[in-house]
């Protein structure tokens, strides 16, 4: 009986420790990005480059992905408002049948964004990789992230750690009922990114530099 009680106590303590780590990571990322993201274009500085963070055009169910649609709308708004001159689209192209950057580029062009101002980063397998590469490959020391608020906050945190001046334009979010899995995953992603810097994680790929005017 005593052994059972001890085991239960250890389990409870481990759960509390895990929850504390989740809370800390969420707090520190949110705090670092405080007043650095906005739903209003006028609250953001004008920058040479926006980094549109990739996501799939369709869900596994085959339905359109609203995160994708809302990010395209936000990037179009920023470009047409003159807040950014260029757009880097960073996403996953790990296999020939899956190409986030090209899908996003095609939608932006349909919305009237000049293709001459769009640059593609096919090795943005993670947000961490995308932010590192915007500096190391595309040579940008300042950037305006384009994604949902929770995603922009994590990107700003990463940028701060790398010495990049960064802000985020928050695309419209998805209703809580439909975005619950993404929100839960984000909590763990925040822990992961803090660990990335602790252990010195590097992007999966770097490669040749790309010049942006």
KAKA-V455582 format. One record per residue. RES is the residue in three letters. OMEGA is omega in whole degrees, 0 to 359 (* if undefined). Layout:
RES_OMEGA, RES_OMEGA
This chain:
UNK_179, UNK_180, UNK_179, UNK_180, UNK_180, UNK_179, UNK_179, UNK_180, UNK_179, UNK_180, UNK_180, UNK_180, UNK_178, UNK_178, UNK_179, UNK_178, UNK_179, UNK_178, UNK_179, UNK_178, UNK_178, UNK_181, UNK_182, UNK_181, UNK_179, UNK_181, UNK_186, UNK_179, UNK_179, UNK_181, UNK_182, UNK_182, UNK_183, UNK_181, UNK_181, UNK_175, UNK_182, UNK_173, UNK_183, UNK_182, UNK_184, UNK_180, UNK_186, UNK_178, UNK_174, UNK_182, UNK_180, UNK_189, UNK_171, UNK_177, UNK_179, UNK_183, UNK_190, UNK_172, UNK_184, UNK_180, UNK_181, UNK_174, UNK_179, UNK_179, UNK_182, UNK_179, UNK_178, UNK_179, UNK_183, UNK_175, UNK_178, UNK_183, UNK_183, UNK_177, UNK_177, UNK_178, UNK_182, UNK_180, UNK_178, UNK_180, UNK_180, UNK_182, UNK_183, UNK_177, UNK_180, UNK_180, UNK_176, UNK_179, UNK_182, UNK_177, UNK_170, UNK_176, UNK_183, UNK_182, UNK_185, UNK_171, UNK_186, UNK_177, UNK_187, UNK_183, UNK_183, UNK_188, UNK_181, UNK_183, UNK_182, UNK_177, UNK_181, UNK_179, UNK_181, UNK_179, UNK_178, UNK_179, UNK_176, UNK_181, UNK_176, UNK_177, UNK_182, UNK_182, UNK_179, UNK_180, UNK_179, UNK_178, UNK_184, UNK_175, UNK_185, UNK_184, UNK_176, UNK_185, UNK_176, UNK_176, UNK_177, UNK_179, UNK_182, UNK_184, UNK_177, UNK_184, UNK_180, UNK_177, UNK_187, UNK_183, UNK_184, UNK_173, UNK_183, UNK_177, UNK_175, UNK_185, UNK_176, UNK_182, UNK_179, UNK_178, UNK_175, UNK_187, UNK_183, UNK_181, UNK_178, UNK_180, UNK_179, UNK_179, UNK_178, UNK_178, UNK_180, UNK_181, UNK_179, UNK_180, UNK_183, UNK_180, UNK_178, UNK_174, UNK_188, UNK_173, UNK_180, UNK_172, UNK_186, UNK_173, UNK_177, UNK_181, UNK_178, UNK_180, UNK_185, UNK_182, UNK_183, UNK_184, UNK_186, UNK_180, UNK_180, UNK_180, UNK_178, UNK_179, UNK_180, UNK_179, UNK_180, UNK_179, UNK_180, UNK_175, UNK_183, UNK_184, UNK_175, UNK_177, UNK_179, UNK_181, UNK_179, UNK_184, UNK_176, UNK_179, UNK_178, UNK_177, UNK_180, UNK_179, UNK_169, UNK_175, UNK_183, UNK_181, UNK_179, UNK_182, UNK_177, UNK_182, UNK_*
